[in-house]
Amino acid sequence: MKKYLAILLAALMALTLFACGSAPGKKNETDPTDAPSDVSEPTPAPDPTAAPVDAGAALKAAYEKMLLLKSEHMNMVCDVLIVMSIPAYSTEQNMDIGYDLSMDIQSDPDIVKMEGTLNSMGNSVNYLYYGVQDGDDMQTYVSYDNGATWTSESSDVSGLADQANSMNSWILEAESAEFVGTETDAGVEASMYTCEIPGSAFAESNDMLSSLGGGIDASLLEDIKPVPATIWIDNETGLILRISVDMAEYMRTILERGMQAQMAEAGVDIAIEFDVKHATLNIMMSQFDSIAPIVIPEEAKGIAAAPTASGDGLVGTWELSDGEGEEAQQSVQMLLAFGMTMEFTFNADGTGSMSTSYADETSTEEFTYTIEGNEIVIEGEGAPYRIEGDLLYLTIDEETLIFKRK
């Protein structure tokens, strides 16, 4: 079960990544010649007041216009509530996850900035991300504590161009496209189109995530059903203003397949049911060709080793709240999602205890400890640690867990 919530989060990212395909910079390198070969000039946007409206032509025209942008701003709000139940044990668990992210994208140079909150089971993380592409290299800077600390990584993205170009043409492959009316918001009149996003779009976006070290098992996305979406297109500019996606069936399928695979691997035969209460993704686009130049913070580029702590400040009780880095964070979120808790108590006399709780059962183990350099040594086993404010960072089995002082 350890990676179960990670599967869910990665599935959401695969869905988001495909929807960002109309953005500049990460698609066709802002070069219109990379668009489909039969495109020479942007297709004129159909007149929504005329009847009948060719919905497919309208989506194609909007897609081509978006390819020509040099920059844009996006707001992405994802909200998912799923109830997982085990009938044999008469238990159920709410899985409430999502994110509220703001993203700026620019080309020449190709830079992406993303900031906002990632939410999981009542826990919230302040997320900051910068990505800078230079040729075949992508340099990323990530913070999970609103910029207090940063991690950095360089990746070879030379093999992603074809994947990106294929993935970003999902609008051209949208099925059952239909014009459903007009809507005015903040003085802007937009035409609304419904369509179904082909399952292949998610497989392609997942392939791209996998190339960058993320993604989920490709088998979870095999023969995935089309996903319903609504697209708003500005009647004046012909640009896409908003994409709204109903993810309920998509998420239910991913969850069931992922759980079945894990149960089979563990040799467990227990029926688990999922009730997707709601699962929506809304992406709003604005500030076309008008965002301010993106600047990487100096503190992100000049990452220094995190400070270590002495024994001072360690005494007290600490409750598991998060993980440092994507893998540890996903592991902790999974534990919290299933109602598990973990606490460490360190006493001034060198004694302490570790308590873990699940459902109505609590297990407590007592121990003695010493401080040796930047390590807490418990019963002969050393664990690197540091204290930053009310947070204890403790590295156990190569994963850094974050505990909050109670």
C-alpha positions in Angstrom: 0.0 0.0 0.0 3.0 2.3 0.4 2.9 3.8 -3.1 -0.9 3.9 -3.4 -1.4 7.6 -2.9 1.6 8.3 -5.1 -0.3 6.5 -7.9 -3.2 8.8 -7.4 -1.2 12.0 -7.4 0.8 10.9 -10.5 -2.5 10.2 -12.3 -3.6 13.7 -11.5 -0.3 15.1 -12.9 -0.7 13.1 -16.1 -4.2 14.6 -16.5 -2.9 18.1 -15.8 0.1 17.8 -18.1 -2.1 16.9 -21.1 -4.4 19.9 -20.4 -1.4 22.2 -20.4 -0.6 21.1 -24.0 -1.9 24.3 -25.5 0.6 26.4 -23.5 3.7 28.0 -25.1 7.3 27.0 -24.5 6.9 23.3 -23.7 5.1 22.3 -26.8 6.3 22.9 -30.3 9.1 25.2 -29.3 6.9 28.1 -30.3 7.6 27.3 -33.9 4.4 27.0 -36.0 6.2 24.7 -38.4 6.1 22.1 -35.7 2.4 22.0 -35.9 0.6 19.4 -38.0 2.0 19.4 -41.6 -1.2 20.5 -43.1 -1.2 23.8 -41.2 0.2 26.8 -43.1 -1.8 29.6 -41.7 -4.0 29.6 -38.5 -7.5 28.5 -39.3 -10.0 31.3 -39.0 -12.2 30.9 -36.0 -15.7 29.9 -36.9 -18.4 32.5 -36.2 -20.3 31.1 -33.2 -23.4 33.2 -34.1 -23.7 31.3 -37.4 -25.3 27.9 -37.5 -24.3 25.2 -37.6 -20.9 25.7 -35.9 -18.2 23.3 -36.9 -16.9 22.5 -33.4 -13.9 20.5 -34.6 -12.8 23.4 -36.8 -13.2 25.8 -33.8 -11.0 23.7 -31.6 -8.4 23.3 -34.3 -8.3 27.1 -34.9 -7.9 27.8 -31.2 -5.1 25.2 -30.9 -3.2 26.8 -33.8 -3.5 30.3 -32.2 -2.3 29.0 -28.9 0.8 27.6 -30.6 1.8 31.1 -31.6 1.9 32.5 -28.1 5.2 33.5 -26.5 3.9 33.5 -22.9 0.7 33.0 -20.8 -0.6 32.7 -17.3 -2.6 29.7 -16.1 -4.5 28.9 -12.9 -5.1 25.2 -12.2 -7.5 24.0 -9.6 -8.0 20.3 -9.0 -10.4 18.9 -6.4 -10.9 15.2 -5.7 -12.9 13.5 -3.0 -13.0 9.7 -3.1 -14.4 7.3 -0.5 -12.5 4.0 -0.3 -14.3 1.2 1.6 -13.6 -2.4 2.6 -17.0 -4.1 3.0 -15.5 -7.1 4.8 -14.3 -4.9 7.6 -17.1 -2.3 7.5 -14.5 0.5 7.2 -14.1 3.4 4.9 -11.6 6.2 4.3 -12.1 9.6 2.7 -9.3 10.5 0.2 -9.4 14.2 -0.3 -6.7 15.6 -2.5 -6.0 18.3 -5.0 -4.1 21.5 -5.7 -4.5 25.1 -6.5 -1.6 26.2 -8.7 -0.6 29.4 -10.6 1.7 29.0 -13.5 3.6 31.4 -15.8 5.0 30.0 -19.0 7.4 31.9 -21.4 9.5 31.0 -24.4 12.8 32.4 -25.6 14.2 31.6 -23.1 12.0 28.6 -22.1 11.1 29.1 -18.4 8.2 27.8 -16.3 7.2 29.1 -12.9 4.6 27.3 -10.8 3.4 28.1 -7.3 0.5 27.3 -5.0 -0.6 24.6 -2.6 -0.8 20.9 -2.8 -3.4 19.4 -0.5 -3.8 15.8 0.7 -6.0 14.5 3.5 -6.0 17.8 5.4 -2.3 18.5 4.9 -1.1 21.4 2.8 2.2 22.0 1.2 3.4 25.4 -0.2 4.9 24.4 -3.6 7.3 26.5 -5.7 8.7 25.3 -9.0 11.0 26.8 -11.6 12.0 25.0 -14.8 14.6 26.4 -17.3 15.2 24.6 -20.5 18.5 25.2 -22.4 18.7 23.0 -25.5 18.5 19.4 -24.4 19.0 20.3 -20.7 16.3 21.1 -18.2 17.3 22.7 -14.8 14.6 22.5 -12.2 14.3 24.2 -8.7 11.7 23.0 -6.3 10.6 24.1 -2.8 8.0 22.4 -0.6 8.1 25.1 2.2 7.4 28.3 0.3 11.0 29.0 -0.6 12.7 28.3 2.8 14.7 25.4 1.3 15.3 24.3 -2.3 16.2 21.2 -4.2 17.7 21.3 -7.7 18.0 18.8 -10.5 19.3 18.8 -14.1 17.7 16.5 -16.6 18.4 15.5 -20.2 15.2 16.2 -22.2 16.5 15.6 -25.6 14.0 12.7 -26.2 10.9 14.6 -25.1 10.3 16.8 -28.2 8.4 14.2 -30.2 6.4 13.2 -27.1 5.5 16.8 -26.4 4.4 17.5 -30.0 2.3 14.3 -30.1 0.7 14.9 -26.7 -0.1 18.6 -27.4 -2.2 17.8 -30.4 -4.9 16.2 -28.2 -7.4 19.0 -29.2 -7.2 18.0 -32.8 -8.1 14.4 -31.8 -11.0 15.4 -29.4 -14.0 13.2 -30.0 -17.7 14.2 -30.1 -17.0 17.9 -30.2 -20.1 20.0 -30.0 -20.9 23.8 -29.7 -23.2 24.3 -26.7 -23.6 28.0 -26.5 -22.0 31.3 -25.4 -21.1 32.7 -22.0 -20.0 36.1 -20.9 -17.6 36.4 -17.9 -16.0 39.7 -16.9 -17.1 41.3 -20.1 -15.5 38.6 -22.3 -17.8 36.6 -24.5 -16.8 33.0 -25.1 -18.1 30.1 -27.0 -18.5 26.8 -25.1 -17.6 23.5 -26.6 -18.0 20.0 -25.1 -15.8 17.1 -26.3 -14.2 13.9 -25.1 -10.5 13.7 -24.6 -9.1 10.4 -26.0 -7.4 8.1 -23.6 -4.2 8.1 -25.7 -3.6 11.7 -24.6 -3.2 10.5 -21.0 -0.8 7.7 -22.0 1.3 10.2 -23.9 1.5 12.7 -21.1 2.3 9.8 -18.7 5.2 8.8 -21.0 6.5 12.3 -20.7 6.3 12.3 -16.9 8.0 8.9 -16.8 10.9 10.3 -18.9 11.3 13.0 -16.2 11.3 10.4 -13.4 7.6 10.5 -12.6 4.5 8.9 -14.0 2.7 5.7 -13.2 2.7 2.2 -14.5 1.6 2.4 -18.2 -0.7 -0.6 -17.7 -3.0 1.6 -15.5 -3.8 3.7 -18.6 -4.3 1.0 -21.1 -7.7 1.4 -23.0 -8.7 4.2 -20.7 -12.0 5.6 -21.6 -12.4 9.1 -23.2 -12.8 11.9 -20.6 -15.5 14.5 -20.9 -14.3 18.2 -21.1 -15.7 21.6 -21.7 -13.6 24.3 -23.5 -14.2 28.0 -23.6 -12.9 30.0 -26.5 -12.7 33.8 -26.6 -15.0 35.0 -29.5 -12.8 38.0 -30.2 -9.2 36.6 -30.0 -10.0 32.9 -30.7 -7.8 31.9 -27.8 -8.7 29.2 -25.2 -9.7 30.8 -21.9 -10.7 27.8 -19.9 -10.7 24.0 -19.8 -12.9 22.1 -17.4 -12.5 18.3 -17.1 -14.7 15.7 -15.3 -12.2 13.2 -14.0 -14.6 11.0 -12.0 -14.5 7.9 -14.2 -10.8 8.4 -15.0 -9.8 8.5 -11.4 -12.1 5.5 -10.5 -10.4 3.4 -13.2 -6.9 4.3 -12.1 -7.7 3.6 -8.5 -9.3 0.2 -9.1 -6.5 -0.9 -11.4 -3.8 0.3 -9.1 -5.3 -1.4 -6.1 -5.9 -4.7 -7.9 -2.3 -4.7 -9.0 -1.0 -4.1 -5.5 -3.3 -6.7 -4.0 -2.2 -9.3 -6.5 1.4 -8.5 -5.8 0.8 -8.9 -2.0 -1.2 -12.1 -2.5 -4.2 -10.5 -0.7 -7.8 -11.2 -1.8 -10.0 -8.4 -0.3 -12.7 -6.5 -2.1 -12.1 -2.7 -2.0 -14.6 -0.3 -3.4 -14.2 3.3 -4.6 -16.9 5.9 -4.7 -15.8 9.1 -6.5 -17.8 11.9 -5.0 -16.3 14.5 -7.2 -13.2 14.9 -9.3 -12.8 18.1 -11.3 -9.9 19.9 -13.0 -10.3 23.5 -14.0 -7.6 25.4 -16.0 -8.0 29.2 -16.6 -5.7 30.9 -19.1 -5.0 34.6 -19.3 -2.3 37.3 -19.7 -1.5 36.1 -23.3 1.9 37.4 -24.4 1.9 39.8 -21.4 3.4 38.1 -18.4 6.4 39.7 -16.7 9.8 38.0 -17.4 10.3 35.1 -15.1 13.3 35.4 -12.8 14.8 32.5 -10.8 15.3 33.4 -7.2 18.9 33.7 -6.2 18.3 31.6 -3.1 17.1 28.8 -5.4 20.2 29.0 -7.7 22.6 29.2 -4.7 21.4 26.1 -2.9 23.5 25.5 0.2 23.6 22.5 2.5 20.8 22.7 5.1 22.0 23.6 8.6 22.3 20.8 11.1 21.3 21.1 14.7 22.7 20.3 18.1 20.7 18.5 20.7 19.2 21.8 21.9 15.6 22.1 20.9 15.1 18.4 20.4 13.3 17.7 23.7 9.6 17.4 23.2 7.0 15.5 21.2 7.0 15.6 17.4 4.2 14.4 15.1 4.8 13.1 11.5 3.4 15.7 9.1 5.2 15.5 5.8 8.2 14.3 3.8 11.1 16.1 2.2 11.4 15.5 -1.5 8.7 14.0 -3.8 9.2 10.3 -2.9 9.2 10.9 0.9 6.3 13.3 0.6 4.2 10.8 -1.3 5.0 8.1 1.2 3.9 10.2 4.2 0.8 11.5 2.5 -0.2 7.8 1.8 0.3 7.0 5.5 -1.8 10.0 6.6 -4.4 9.2 4.0 -5.1 5.9 5.7 -5.4 7.5 9.2 -2.0 6.4 10.4 0.0 8.6 12.8 3.5 8.6 14.1 5.1 10.5 17.0 8.5 10.7 18.6 9.1 12.0 22.1 12.6 12.9 23.2 13.2 13.6 26.9 16.0 15.6 28.4 17.4 12.6 30.3 18.2 10.7 27.0 15.0 8.5 27.0 12.3 8.7 24.5 9.5 6.8 22.8 7.9 6.2 19.4 4.2 5.8 19.0 2.3 4.7 16.0 -1.5 4.7 15.7 -4.0 3.2 13.2 -7.7 3.0 13.7 -8.2 2.5 17.4 -4.9 0.8 18.1 -1.7 2.5 19.3 1.7 0.9 19.7 4.5 2.6 21.8 8.1 1.6 21.9 10.5 3.2 24.5 14.2 3.8 23.7 17.3 5.6 24.8 19.2 8.0 22.6 22.3 10.1 22.3 23.3 13.0 20.0 26.5 12.4 17.9 27.2 15.2 15.6 24.2 15.7 13.3 22.7 12.3 14.2 20.3 11.0 16.7 21.5 7.6 17.8 18.7 5.3 18.9 19.7 1.9 20.3 22.9 2.1 18.3 21.3 3.2 15.0 22.1 6.7 13.8 19.6 8.9 11.9 20.7 12.3 10.5 18.5 15.2 11.7 18.1 18.9 11.7 15.6 21.3 13.3 14.2 24.3 11.6 11.8 26.3 13.7 9.0 23.9 14.8 10.0 21.2 12.3 12.2 18.2 12.8 13.8 16.7 9.7 14.7 13.1 10.4 16.2 10.8 7.8 15.2 7.1 8.2 16.0 4.4 5.6 17.1 7.1 3.1 13.8 9.0 3.3 13.7 12.3 5.2 10.5 12.6 7.2 9.2 15.9 8.6 7.8 16.1 12.1 6.0 19.1 13.6 6.4 20.0 17.3 3.2 19.3 19.3 
